[in-house]
Amino acid sequence: MEIEEIREYGLNKKGVTESFPFDNETLVMKVGTKIFMMISLESNPLSVNVKTDPEWSQELREQYPQITGAYHMNKTHWNSVMTEGLKKELILTLIDHSYDLVFLSLTKKIREEITNS
């Protein structure tokens, strides 16, 4: 997958914003006020960080060498995903899963605002 395809996929989700809060090379996507995906614009191959359930994280890391604990993040909950060699469906599933986990962690009020927007 190409970076623009991943970016557009993330932005098409309800309540998503993008910014560069850390530097000019790391695109951060948030739902509400919380990060659900980071895209490294300078990495080759393309790399994204996504949040995953801890048990699934372990399975993914054992099954795919392209998936590792995310650098500078809680490695129990965050994975770095080198997209090269992975099926598009898996990458999209990981993005969906991360969005859903973060969305569900938002307050009820914020979730309702996003859902009703």
Backbone as CSV, one residue per row, in Angstrom:
resi,resn,N_x,N_y,N_z,CA_x,CA_y,CA_z,C_x,C_y,C_z
1,MET,0.831,-1.187,0.000,0.000,0.000,0.000,0.873,1.246,0.000
2,GLU,0.373,2.256,-0.640,1.066,3.532,-0.703,0.605,4.436,0.443
3,ILE,1.437,5.380,0.792,1.151,6.260,1.918,-0.154,7.027,1.740
4,GLU,-0.403,7.528,0.544,-1.609,8.329,0.329,-2.873,7.487,0.490
5,GLU,-2.804,6.232,0.088,-3.953,5.333,0.245,-4.254,5.091,1.735
6,ILE,-3.208,4.900,2.519,-3.376,4.702,3.959,-3.902,5.980,4.607
7,ARG,-3.342,7.113,4.217,-3.781,8.397,4.766,-5.261,8.633,4.465
8,GLU,-5.669,8.450,3.239,-7.069,8.662,2.856,-7.993,7.693,3.589
9,TYR,-7.556,6.450,3.746,-8.369,5.459,4.457,-8.614,5.917,5.893
10,GLY,-7.569,6.395,6.553,-7.705,6.884,7.924,-8.596,8.110,8.011
11,LEU,-8.413,9.048,7.089,-9.193,10.286,7.120,-10.668,10.071,6.817
12,ASN,-11.006,8.980,6.164,-12.407,8.698,5.845,-13.192,8.159,7.032
13,LYS,-12.527,7.909,8.130,-13.217,7.431,9.331,-13.802,8.626,10.089
14,LYS,-14.897,8.401,10.775,-15.587,9.482,11.505,-14.708,10.074,12.604
15,GLY,-14.683,11.408,12.653,-14.018,12.111,13.743,-12.512,12.159,13.675
16,VAL,-11.923,11.831,12.517,-10.467,11.754,12.409,-9.872,13.090,11.972
17,THR,-8.787,13.455,12.644,-7.994,14.618,12.259,-6.550,14.179,12.078
18,GLU,-5.791,14.988,11.350,-4.374,14.690,11.150,-3.546,15.907,11.522
19,SER,-2.326,15.656,11.985,-1.426,16.745,12.358,0.006,16.227,12.412
20,PHE,0.926,17.167,12.662,2.341,16.856,12.825,2.813,17.411,14.176
21,PRO,2.359,16.831,15.296,2.701,17.401,16.606,4.145,17.160,17.052
22,PHE,4.815,16.172,16.490,6.152,15.810,16.959,7.260,16.371,16.074
23,ASP,7.087,16.246,14.766,8.085,16.687,13.796,7.404,16.746,12.435
24,ASN,8.165,17.042,11.396,7.593,17.136,10.047,7.604,15.811,9.302
25,GLU,8.013,14.749,9.960,8.138,13.453,9.310,7.146,12.411,9.822
26,THR,6.433,12.734,10.901,5.514,11.766,11.495,4.095,12.322,11.469
27,LEU,3.288,11.778,10.556,1.888,12.174,10.443,1.092,11.433,11.511
28,VAL,0.373,12.184,12.325,-0.400,11.612,13.437,-1.882,11.728,13.105
29,MET,-2.591,10.621,13.246,-4.037,10.622,13.057,-4.693,10.333,14.396
30,LYS,-5.695,11.171,14.707,-6.416,11.040,15.969,-7.901,10.880,15.693
31,VAL,-8.555,10.157,16.603,-10.008,10.158,16.658,-10.330,10.826,17.986
32,GLY,-11.152,11.857,17.926,-11.341,12.659,19.126,-10.013,13.306,19.456
33,THR,-9.532,13.085,20.651,-8.254,13.673,21.072,-7.141,12.634,21.195
34,LYS,-7.400,11.408,20.753,-6.435,10.331,20.976,-5.872,9.778,19.669
35,ILE,-4.590,9.478,19.702,-3.892,8.925,18.540,-4.345,7.489,18.280
36,PHE,-4.632,7.181,17.005,-4.884,5.794,16.639,-3.913,5.299,15.561
37,MET,-3.201,6.231,14.894,-2.235,5.806,13.883,-1.195,6.903,13.671
38,MET,0.032,6.466,13.471,1.111,7.371,13.088,1.765,6.796,11.842
39,ILE,2.074,7.677,10.909,2.685,7.260,9.649,4.029,7.962,9.523
40,SER,5.062,7.186,9.339,6.393,7.741,9.143,6.559,8.085,7.662
41,LEU,6.615,9.367,7.352,6.696,9.803,5.959,8.058,9.543,5.332
42,GLU,9.081,9.384,6.145,10.433,9.212,5.640,10.902,7.752,5.592
43,SER,10.156,6.850,6.186,10.642,5.464,6.236,10.470,4.771,4.890
44,ASN,11.428,3.943,4.591,11.386,3.141,3.374,11.897,1.763,3.744
45,PRO,11.027,0.737,3.797,9.639,0.746,3.346,8.727,1.513,4.292
46,LEU,7.531,1.805,3.800,6.533,2.554,4.547,6.226,1.857,5.869
47,SER,6.150,2.662,6.943,5.885,2.130,8.268,4.764,2.923,8.927
48,VAL,3.837,2.205,9.568,2.770,2.843,10.336,2.752,2.232,11.735
49,ASN,2.380,3.044,12.713,2.185,2.550,14.073,0.692,2.502,14.340
50,VAL,0.225,1.369,14.840,-1.186,1.190,15.168,-1.313,0.522,16.525
51,LYS,-2.430,0.780,17.166,-2.714,0.173,18.462,-3.406,-1.160,18.231
52,THR,-3.034,-2.173,19.015,-3.676,-3.480,18.897,-3.859,-4.092,20.281
53,ASP,-4.821,-4.964,20.358,-5.049,-5.724,21.575,-3.751,-6.461,21.910
54,PRO,-3.310,-6.468,23.189,-2.034,-7.084,23.542,-1.874,-8.545,23.108
55,GLU,-2.907,-9.351,23.255,-2.793,-10.757,22.847,-2.623,-10.872,21.341
56,TRP,-3.377,-10.082,20.603,-3.268,-10.120,19.145,-1.917,-9.577,18.707
57,SER,-1.412,-8.566,19.425,-0.089,-8.013,19.109,0.966,-9.111,19.112
58,GLN,0.933,-9.936,20.156,1.907,-11.010,20.263,1.787,-11.993,19.105
59,GLU,0.562,-12.361,18.763,0.343,-13.274,17.631,0.868,-12.676,16.332
60,LEU,0.563,-11.394,16.113,1.005,-10.726,14.886,2.522,-10.698,14.789
61,ARG,3.185,-10.395,15.891,4.651,-10.320,15.897,5.291,-11.672,15.639
62,GLU,4.639,-12.735,16.115,5.164,-14.083,15.867,4.936,-14.508,14.422
63,GLN,3.849,-14.071,13.832,3.477,-14.505,12.485,4.122,-13.673,11.369
64,TYR,4.345,-12.380,11.616,4.834,-11.485,10.566,6.099,-10.758,11.023
65,PRO,7.214,-10.964,10.328,8.441,-10.256,10.702,8.336,-8.742,10.478
66,GLN,7.372,-8.304,9.681,7.189,-6.873,9.411,6.503,-6.150,10.573
67,ILE,5.999,-6.888,11.564,5.277,-6.284,12.679,6.096,-6.462,13.958
68,THR,6.432,-5.320,14.569,7.243,-5.316,15.786,6.656,-4.321,16.789
69,GLY,7.141,-4.368,18.015,6.735,-3.373,19.005,7.118,-1.988,18.523
70,ALA,6.225,-1.032,18.698,6.437,0.313,18.165,7.508,1.071,18.940
71,TYR,8.414,1.672,18.212,9.504,2.465,18.759,8.934,3.678,19.497
72,HIS,9.428,3.955,20.684,9.005,5.087,21.520,7.545,5.013,21.973
73,MET,6.947,3.827,21.936,5.555,3.689,22.355,5.455,2.476,23.271
74,ASN,4.328,2.337,23.928,4.093,1.181,24.783,3.993,-0.054,23.884
75,LYS,5.002,-0.900,23.939,5.081,-2.051,23.037,4.051,-3.136,23.345
76,THR,3.397,-3.037,24.485,2.324,-3.975,24.789,1.104,-3.685,23.922
77,HIS,0.891,-2.405,23.628,-0.323,-1.988,22.930,-0.095,-1.448,21.522
78,TRP,1.125,-1.116,21.170,1.398,-0.475,19.882,2.376,-1.299,19.051
79,ASN,2.076,-1.386,17.765,2.936,-2.096,16.824,3.388,-1.173,15.708
80,SER,4.626,-1.355,15.275,5.110,-0.765,14.034,4.879,-1.798,12.952
81,VAL,4.290,-1.360,11.859,3.956,-2.261,10.759,4.663,-1.774,9.502
82,MET,5.650,-2.545,9.053,6.290,-2.274,7.770,5.369,-2.873,6.713
83,THR,4.789,-2.034,5.886,3.722,-2.483,4.995,4.202,-3.382,3.854
84,GLU,5.454,-3.274,3.498,5.978,-4.056,2.381,5.855,-5.551,2.655
85,GLY,5.223,-6.258,1.719,5.074,-7.703,1.848,3.823,-8.142,2.595
86,LEU,3.059,-7.193,3.124,1.812,-7.541,3.812,0.629,-7.309,2.879
87,LYS,-0.394,-8.127,3.027,-1.591,-7.961,2.219,-2.333,-6.694,2.634
88,LYS,-2.898,-6.034,1.651,-3.657,-4.811,1.889,-4.759,-5.044,2.916
89,GLU,-5.433,-6.172,2.834,-6.533,-6.477,3.752,-6.062,-6.496,5.205
90,LEU,-4.870,-7.041,5.454,-4.333,-7.071,6.819,-4.032,-5.657,7.305
91,ILE,-3.431,-4.846,6.476,-3.099,-3.471,6.858,-4.375,-2.703,7.191
92,LEU,-5.399,-2.832,6.360,-6.663,-2.139,6.610,-7.332,-2.658,7.877
93,THR,-7.240,-3.959,8.118,-7.798,-4.541,9.340,-7.090,-3.985,10.570
94,LEU,-5.777,-3.834,10.498,-5.010,-3.280,11.614,-5.402,-1.825,11.876
95,ILE,-5.605,-1.052,10.824,-6.031,0.340,10.975,-7.423,0.386,11.603
96,ASP,-8.338,-0.446,11.102,-9.697,-0.501,11.648,-9.673,-0.868,13.128
97,HIS,-8.876,-1.870,13.469,-8.783,-2.345,14.844,-8.260,-1.229,15.764
98,SER,-7.236,-0.537,15.313,-6.669,0.546,16.099,-7.701,1.652,16.300
99,TYR,-8.364,2.045,15.245,-9.401,3.078,15.341,-10.476,2.652,16.332
100,ASP,-10.955,1.433,16.201,-12.023,0.949,17.081,-11.588,0.935,18.549
101,LEU,-10.370,0.465,18.827,-9.877,0.446,20.210,-9.829,1.850,20.808
102,VAL,-9.310,2.772,20.034,-9.176,4.137,20.527,-10.549,4.800,20.640
103,PHE,-11.400,4.606,19.653,-12.750,5.183,19.695,-13.491,4.720,20.944
104,LEU,-13.400,3.434,21.250,-14.092,2.893,22.425,-13.506,3.396,23.740
105,SER,-12.280,3.896,23.717,-11.659,4.421,24.935,-12.043,5.878,25.204
106,LEU,-12.694,6.513,24.241,-13.138,7.894,24.412,-14.330,7.947,25.369
107,THR,-14.575,9.101,25.912,-15.743,9.240,26.781,-17.016,9.057,25.957
108,LYS,-18.069,8.690,26.637,-19.357,8.487,25.967,-19.785,9.758,25.236
109,LYS,-19.585,10.893,25.870,-19.968,12.168,25.272,-19.230,12.404,23.949
110,ILE,-17.936,12.197,23.948,-17.143,12.406,22.732,-17.531,11.396,21.657
111,ARG,-17.729,10.134,22.053,-18.160,9.125,21.069,-19.476,9.532,20.423
112,GLU,-20.430,10.011,21.223,-21.728,10.423,20.691,-21.585,11.623,19.758
113,GLU,-20.725,12.575,20.121,-20.486,13.733,19.256,-19.932,13.301,17.905
114,ILE,-19.000,12.375,17.928,-18.403,11.891,16.680,-19.428,11.121,15.866
115,THR,-20.171,10.241,16.502,-21.162,9.419,15.819,-22.261,10.280,15.194
116,ASN,-22.647,11.344,15.873,-23.745,12.185,15.403,-23.295,13.329,14.503
117,SER,-22.010,13.418,14.214,-21.537,14.530,13.365,-21.738,14.254,11.893
